[in-house]
């Protein structure tokens, strides 16, 4: 979305809606803790590769040539 479009949309809001938007954007967003504790080994047999964080090759992003 272009900034001009965004500003036009915000200008079209009522004063009350503008205030609500400002309030929403300025309040801290604190994630809520999970409602249930996590369980270890929920999916036995699932493993993560040692190179999980390794950089992916260009062929992954660009496709095979």
N, C-alpha and C positions, 0 to 999 in steps of 0.2 A: 504494500500500500504506500502510495506517495504521501509525503508529509503534507502537501497542500490539501489532499483529500482528507487526511486525518484532521487537520485544523478546521476544515469546512464542517466536518461531522461534529466536532466538539463545539464549534460556534453555534450550531443548530440546536444544541441541547438547552433545556430549560436551566435556569439558575440553580434550581434544586438538584437536577441531575449532574450539573457541573460540580457542585459541591460534593455530591456523593462520589463522583469520579476522583476528585482530589483526595478525599478521605480514603478511598480504596487504595490509591497509588502511594499514599504516604504512610499508611499503617504498616508496621513490620509483619512480615509473613513468616510465622513460626510454624514449622511442620508439627503436626500432632503425632504423638507416639502411637505405635500400632495398638489396636484394641486387644489383641491377644499376643502373648509372648511367642517369639519365633521358636520353632523346633529344629534342632540339629538333625542332620541326616534324614531329612524328609523324603528325599529321592535317592535311596542307596544305589550305588553303581554309577551315578552320574559323576563325572570328573571334569576338571578344567585343565587344558593343555598348559605345559610349562611356558610356551611362547604366546600365551593369550594376549599379552600386552605388546607383542612385537608389531612393528609397522607392517602394514599390508602392502603387497607389491602393486606397482602401477597397473598391472593387468587386472587386478581386482576392480579398480576404479574405472579404468578405460575400456575394459573388455579385452578379450583375446584378439590378436591381430591376425 
